[in-house]
Amino acid sequence: MTQPRIALDVFSDYVCPFCYLEMPELDALAERFDGRVTIRWRAFELRPDPEPTLDPDGDYLHDVWGRAVYPMAAERGMTLRLPRIQPRSRLAHEAAAWAETQATQHPGAGDTMRTALFRGFFEESLDLSDPQALSGLAGALSLDGGALHRALEQGDHRQTVLDDQRAARELGIQGVPALRFCMDGEHAGVLEGAQPRRQLFLAVERLLDALG
């Protein structure tokens, strides 16, 4: 099967509400351009150790959520709650990378895990830094929670996460979501921030027109 000539790299973090809010727009893009665009989710840890995490009850988060997150969630028909914790997300990214490797036996495992991580954090304050919580989540998705726990302990997918982080840095990406378009393997531009689907559709249509 011929690979699509257009690819979209989605740099995101599981502690970023706008990344979660972009999921339905990207789902719509995948449906609209099925077979013509490949969407690849890439890891981007907003606050890697030793950078301090945000105060879960601080003024900054309450302001951002009240001013932007809740209105966008209502507009996009999604339910988000300001999490009670602000954990580091490295292990969540590693868990998502592990789930991608399970797709042969469990088709769609990567997408299922990704959605569950976002939903778990933004609806139930799931501790994304807790290996036990992550392995429990895998088990609830009918994946092998024990295998995930071992992979996290051994750092089996840590390099994948670090490689994504380095790629983002080389592109000058400092915040997420960041959407990088490629055409025939060549960089074709970056859109920063949560985009409405119309903007995404226009970007892909321009690239398809350029391909002729």
N, C-alpha and C positions, 0 to 999 in steps of 0.2 A: 504494500500500500504506500503510495507516494505521500511524503510528509508535507503538510501545508507550508507554503513559502513565507507566511507571516507568523511570528511568534510573539507572545506577550508575556514578559517576565513581571510577575507581581511581587514586589518586595513588600513584606508586611510583618507585623508583630502581633502576637496574641494578646498583648495588653493594650493595643490601640483600638479604641472603639470604632474609629473611622475605617479601619481595615475590615472589621466585621460588617460594618454598614455597606461596604463596597461589594460584598459577596453576591447579593441579588442582581446587582448591575452586571457583574462579570458572568453570572449564570445566564443572564439574558443575552449577553454578547456571545457566549459559547453556543447558545441555541440558535441565534440569528445567523452566525457564520460557521455553523457546524461543518467540519471537514476543510475549512479554509484558514482557520486560525488555531494555533496551539497555545494554550494557557499554561504557564509554568509558575508555580508558587515558589518564591524564594524567601529564605530566612533573613530577618533583619532585627537584631536585638536592640531595642531603643536605649536600654540602660544596662549595659553589660557591667559585670563586676570589675572594678570597685566603685563605679559611678553610683551615687545614691538613688534609691527608688523614690517615687513620689509618696507624699503623705496621703493615705487613702481618705482622710477626712479634712484635707487642707482646702483652703480657699480656691486654689488654682483649679483643682478638679471639679469642685462644685460649680465654679464659674463656667468652665468649658462645657460641662454636661448641661447646665441650664441654658446656656446660650446657643449651643450648637448640636450636641449629641442627641438630647431628647427631641428637639424639633426634627432633625434628620431621621431619627428612628420612626417618628410618627408619620413622616412623609413617605418612608419606604416600607411601612407596615411591619416594623420589627419591634421586639420587646427587649430592651436593655435596662439593666439596673446598675447603678454605680457600685462596683465591687467593694466589698468590705476590706480587701487586702490589695496590696500592690507588689506582687512577687516578681522575681526575675524570671525571664521567659526562655532561657537557654535550653532547659530540659524539655520544654514543650515543643520547641523547634526540632530537637533531636527525636522526640516521640513521633512527630509528623513525618520526619525523614524515614524513621523505622517503618511506619505504616505504609509508606510508598513501596517498601521492599516486600510487603505482604500481598501486593495486588495480584500476584500470580495465583495464589490460593484463595484470596478474598478480593475479587474484583471491586474496584472503587474504594478500597481501604484507605487510601490517602485522603480522598475527598471526605470520607465519612469521619476520619479522625480530625481533620482540619475543622470541619463544622462543629464537632463535639467539643474541641478545645475552645473555640470562640464562644459557643453557647454556654459551656460549663463556666467559663470565667465571667461572662457578661450577664448571665442569668442566675448563676448559683455561687459565684465567688470561689470557683474551683482554684485550689492552690497549684498553679502551674509549675512551681519549683519543687513540688513534693513527688518523688519517684513512686511512692505508694499510691498516691492519688491518681497519677498518670497510668500506672499499671491497672488500677481498678477501673479506670475509664476504658482502657483497652478491653478488659474483660467484659464490660457492659456492652461493648460493640461486637462481641463474639470473636475477638482477637485474643492472642495468647499473651495475657498480662504478665505472666512469669518471664516469657522471652523478652518482652519490652523492658521489664525491670533489670534483667541481666544486661541488655544492650545499653541502658542508661548508666549502669554501674561501670561498665567497661568503656564507655565513651565511643561505642562503635560508630556513631553517626555524627560525632562532634566536628570532624573535619569538614563534613558536608555543610554544616551550619557556618563554620568559619570561612569556608570558601565563598559562600553566598555573601557574607558580611564584607569580605574583601572586594568582591565584584561590585557591590553597591558603593563602597568607598571609592573605587576607581572611577565609577560613573559620576561621582560627586553627589550622591544621594545622602541626605542627612536626616530625612524624616520619611514617614510612611503614612498611607500607602503611596508607593511610587511605581508607576506603570511604564516599563520600558518596552518599546516596540522594536522588533527586529524584522528585516526583510531580506530573505535569502541569506540569513546568518549575519547580516550587517546591521549595526546600530541605526535606528531610524527615528529616535526621539524618545523623550520621557515626559509623561504627565504626572504631576505631583498633586497629592491630595485626593480625597474621595470625589470621583467624577460621576456626573449623571450619565445614564446609559446613552442618551443622545450624543454626548460628546465622544463616548467610546465608539459608538457606531460610525460617527463621522471620521474619526481617526483611522479606523480600519478601512472604510470605503475609499479614503484618499490613497491608502497604500495599495489597495486592490486596483484602483485606477492606474496608479503608477506602474504596476506590473503588467497592465495591458490585457 
